[in-house]
Amino acid sequence: MTCKKLSYIPRDADAMIKNALREDIGRGDITTESIIPAHHLSSASLTAKEGFILAGLPFAERTFHLVDRGINFRSLKREGSRVKRGEMLATVRGKTKSILMAERVMLNILQRMSGIATLTDNYVRQVRGYKARIVDTRKTVPGLRYFDKYAVRAGGGENHRFGLYDAILIKDNHIEAAGGISRAVKLARTKSGGEIRIEVETGTLAEVREALSSGTDIIMLDNMPLERIQRAVKLIRKDNMAVTIEASGNVSLRNVRAIAQTGVDMISVGALTHSVRAADISLRIVPL
């Protein structure tokens, strides 16, 4: 899969990069400023030190340009493409001081995003041949959600709700506070005017039945053992073919294919973003 190149950087993402640069550079890069002359120029290359799915090059380029607009950045690979160890991803040319000041933040973003895209691709390949879609969760690094969810798409996955504001997901604590699934769904539908799809989290077959009777649009099967997921899917499909079924909780590369075989429509995986390993990428400069 390849991901369409961004024609612009969203304002939120730009702000995230600026915050990261402020955090790292602070009052200035005292090491570089004490060693590298202001006029010193270099070229540099970004190289893959292992195989992975590439994600984040537009943000890598933007990081350099937020430090120094005069830096020339040239992408050599496409977003969402699979790269091999030793392949060059991009070249950079400009003031050495600027390249070195941007280096760490740029690599942190690019390596994490590529790690997420690679792990997502592994999950997507595991469920190939079944209708189940791999989706992410809100278990992202605070302040980096846009990057994390972009990387999931680059890896072939899909985004669940972005935040609390763009979808109704009634979870166990909502149900407890509202006094039951039926009442929670009724209140949510009344408040939203029926314009937003409603999802309900369930953990037992009794809760699945109540969610069905309440007329919810999406039923989440949360932390259910495989046998219960199978029974829940049969129960839902016997009554309603239109309801979207999501499996969530304790999903791993070892069991995701078996979960997909049950007939669920979506499988949400928190591990895509909350415990991912960054891809190994290096930046090497050559003085001009």
C-alpha positions in Angstrom: 0.0 0.0 0.0 1.2 3.5 -0.7 -0.1 6.6 1.2 -0.9 9.8 -0.8 1.7 12.5 -0.4 0.5 15.4 1.7 0.1 18.7 -0.2 0.2 20.5 3.1 0.9 19.9 6.8 -2.3 20.2 9.0 -2.1 23.0 11.6 -2.3 20.5 14.5 0.7 18.5 13.2 2.7 21.7 12.6 2.1 22.7 16.2 3.2 19.3 17.5 6.5 19.5 15.6 7.1 23.1 16.9 6.5 21.9 20.4 8.9 19.0 20.0 11.6 21.4 18.6 11.2 23.8 21.5 11.5 20.9 23.9 14.7 19.7 22.3 16.5 22.9 21.3 15.4 25.1 24.2 17.7 28.1 24.4 19.9 26.7 21.7 22.0 23.7 20.6 25.1 24.6 22.6 27.2 21.7 21.3 26.6 22.5 17.6 26.9 26.3 18.1 30.3 25.8 19.8 31.7 23.6 17.1 30.1 24.3 13.7 30.6 27.6 11.9 27.4 29.4 10.8 28.3 29.1 7.1 29.2 25.4 7.2 27.2 23.3 4.7 26.6 19.6 4.5 24.6 17.0 2.6 23.0 14.1 4.5 21.1 10.9 3.8 18.4 9.1 5.6 19.0 5.4 5.4 17.0 2.3 6.5 19.0 0.1 8.9 16.3 -2.6 8.7 13.3 -3.5 6.6 10.0 -1.7 7.4 6.9 0.2 6.1 7.8 3.8 5.6 5.6 6.5 7.2 6.3 10.1 8.1 8.5 11.6 5.4 6.3 14.7 4.9 6.7 15.4 8.6 10.4 14.8 8.5 10.7 17.3 5.7 8.6 19.8 7.7 10.7 19.4 10.7 13.8 20.5 8.8 12.0 23.4 7.2 10.7 24.7 10.6 14.3 24.9 11.7 15.6 26.4 8.4 13.5 27.1 5.3 16.7 27.0 3.2 17.2 23.2 3.8 16.6 21.1 0.6 14.8 17.9 1.3 14.3 15.3 -1.4 12.2 12.1 -0.8 13.4 9.0 -2.5 10.6 6.6 -1.3 6.8 6.8 -1.2 4.8 6.8 2.0 3.4 3.4 2.8 6.0 1.6 0.7 8.1 -1.3 2.0 11.8 -0.5 2.3 14.8 -2.8 2.7 17.8 -2.5 4.9 20.4 -0.2 3.4 18.0 1.7 1.1 18.1 5.5 1.1 14.9 7.2 2.1 15.7 10.8 1.5 18.5 13.3 1.0 19.0 16.6 2.9 21.3 19.6 2.0 21.9 22.8 3.7 23.5 24.5 6.8 25.1 21.8 9.0 23.9 23.6 12.1 20.3 23.5 11.0 20.5 19.8 10.0 22.0 18.8 13.3 19.4 20.8 15.3 16.5 19.2 13.5 18.0 15.7 13.4 16.7 14.1 16.7 13.2 15.4 16.5 12.9 14.4 12.9 14.2 10.9 13.6 11.9 10.5 16.6 8.9 11.3 14.5 9.9 9.3 11.4 11.1 6.2 13.4 8.0 6.0 15.5 5.6 6.5 12.6 7.4 3.9 10.5 7.3 1.4 13.5 3.5 1.9 13.8 3.0 1.5 10.0 5.1 -1.7 10.0 3.2 -3.3 12.9 -0.1 -2.3 11.4 0.9 -3.9 8.1 1.8 -7.1 10.1 -1.8 -7.2 11.5 -3.4 -6.4 8.2 -1.5 -9.3 6.5 -2.7 -11.7 9.2 -6.4 -11.1 8.5 -6.1 -11.0 4.7 -8.9 -13.0 3.1 -11.4 -12.1 5.8 -13.7 -9.1 6.0 -12.3 -7.8 9.3 -10.6 -4.4 9.2 -7.7 -3.5 11.5 -8.4 -0.3 13.3 -6.6 1.7 15.9 -7.6 3.1 19.3 -7.1 6.3 21.4 -4.2 4.6 23.2 -1.7 7.0 21.6 1.2 9.1 23.0 -0.4 12.3 24.4 0.1 15.1 21.9 1.1 12.8 19.0 -2.3 11.3 18.1 -2.3 12.8 14.6 1.1 11.2 13.8 0.1 7.9 15.3 -3.2 7.6 13.4 -1.7 8.8 10.1 0.9 6.0 10.5 -1.8 3.4 11.0 -3.3 4.4 7.7 0.1 4.3 6.0 0.4 0.7 7.2 -3.0 -0.3 5.7 -5.1 0.0 8.8 -8.1 2.3 9.5 -8.8 4.9 12.1 -11.4 4.4 14.8 -12.7 7.6 16.4 -10.0 10.3 16.6 -11.2 11.6 20.0 -14.1 11.9 22.3 -15.7 14.5 20.1 -16.3 12.7 16.8 -18.1 9.4 17.7 -20.3 8.0 20.5 -18.8 5.0 22.2 -20.7 4.0 25.3 -18.3 2.1 27.6 -18.7 0.2 30.8 -18.4 3.3 33.1 -21.0 5.2 31.0 -23.3 2.2 31.3 -22.8 2.1 35.0 -23.4 5.8 35.5 -26.5 5.8 33.2 -28.1 2.8 34.8 -27.8 0.3 32.0 -27.2 -0.1 28.2 -30.7 0.6 27.1 -31.0 3.9 29.0 -27.5 5.0 27.9 -28.3 4.4 24.3 -31.6 6.2 24.6 -30.0 9.2 26.2 -27.2 9.3 23.6 -29.6 9.0 20.7 -31.9 11.8 22.1 -28.9 14.1 22.7 -27.4 13.5 19.2 -30.7 13.7 17.4 -30.0 10.4 15.7 -27.3 11.9 13.5 -24.3 10.1 15.0 -23.8 6.3 15.0 -23.8 4.8 18.5 -21.4 2.1 19.6 -21.8 0.1 22.8 -19.1 -1.9 24.6 -20.3 -5.4 25.8 -18.5 -8.1 27.7 -21.3 -10.8 28.1 -23.9 -12.3 25.9 -26.6 -10.7 28.0 -25.1 -7.3 27.3 -25.0 -8.2 23.6 -28.7 -9.0 23.7 -29.5 -5.7 25.5 -27.4 -3.7 23.0 -29.2 -5.4 20.1 -32.6 -4.6 21.6 -31.6 -1.0 22.2 -31.0 -0.4 18.5 -27.3 0.4 18.7 -25.4 0.7 15.4 -22.1 -0.9 16.5 -21.5 -3.6 19.1 -18.0 -3.9 20.6 -17.1 -7.4 21.9 -14.7 -6.4 24.6 -12.1 -8.7 26.1 -14.2 -11.8 25.2 -12.6 -15.2 24.8 -12.7 -16.6 21.3 -15.6 -19.0 21.9 -17.8 -16.2 23.3 -16.9 -14.0 20.3 -18.1 -16.7 18.0 -21.4 -17.1 19.9 -21.9 -13.3 20.0 -21.4 -13.0 16.3 -24.0 -15.7 15.6 -26.4 -14.1 18.0 -26.1 -10.7 16.4 -26.3 -11.9 12.8 -29.3 -14.0 13.6 -31.1 -10.9 14.7 -29.6 -8.1 12.7 -27.3 -8.2 9.6 -26.8 -4.4 9.6 -25.1 -4.0 13.0 -21.3 -3.5 12.8 -19.4 -5.9 15.1 -16.1 -4.9 16.6 -13.7 -7.2 18.5 -11.4 -5.5 21.0 -9.1 -6.3 23.9 -6.2 -8.7 24.2 -5.6 -8.8 20.5 -2.2 -10.0 19.3 -0.5 -11.2 16.2 -1.0 -14.7 17.5 -4.7 -14.6 17.8 -5.9 -11.9 15.4 -6.5 -14.3 12.5 -8.6 -16.5 14.6 -10.7 -13.5 15.7 -11.1 -12.5 12.1 -12.4 -16.0 11.3 -15.4 -15.4 13.6 -16.9 -12.9 11.1 -16.4 -9.6 13.0 -16.2 -6.5 10.9 -13.5 -4.7 12.8 -10.7 -5.6 15.1 -9.3 -2.7 17.2 -5.7 -3.1 18.4 -4.3 -0.8 21.0 -0.8 -2.2 20.6 -0.5 -0.5 17.2 0.3 2.7 19.0 0.7 2.1 22.7 3.7 -0.3 22.7 5.2 -0.1 19.2 9.0 -0.5 18.5 10.5 2.4 16.5 12.0 1.5 13.1 15.8 1.9 12.9 16.8 4.8 10.7 20.0 6.7 10.5 21.1 10.2 9.3 24.6 10.6 8.1 26.1 13.9 7.0 28.9 14.7 4.6 30.5 18.2 4.8 30.5 20.1 1.5 
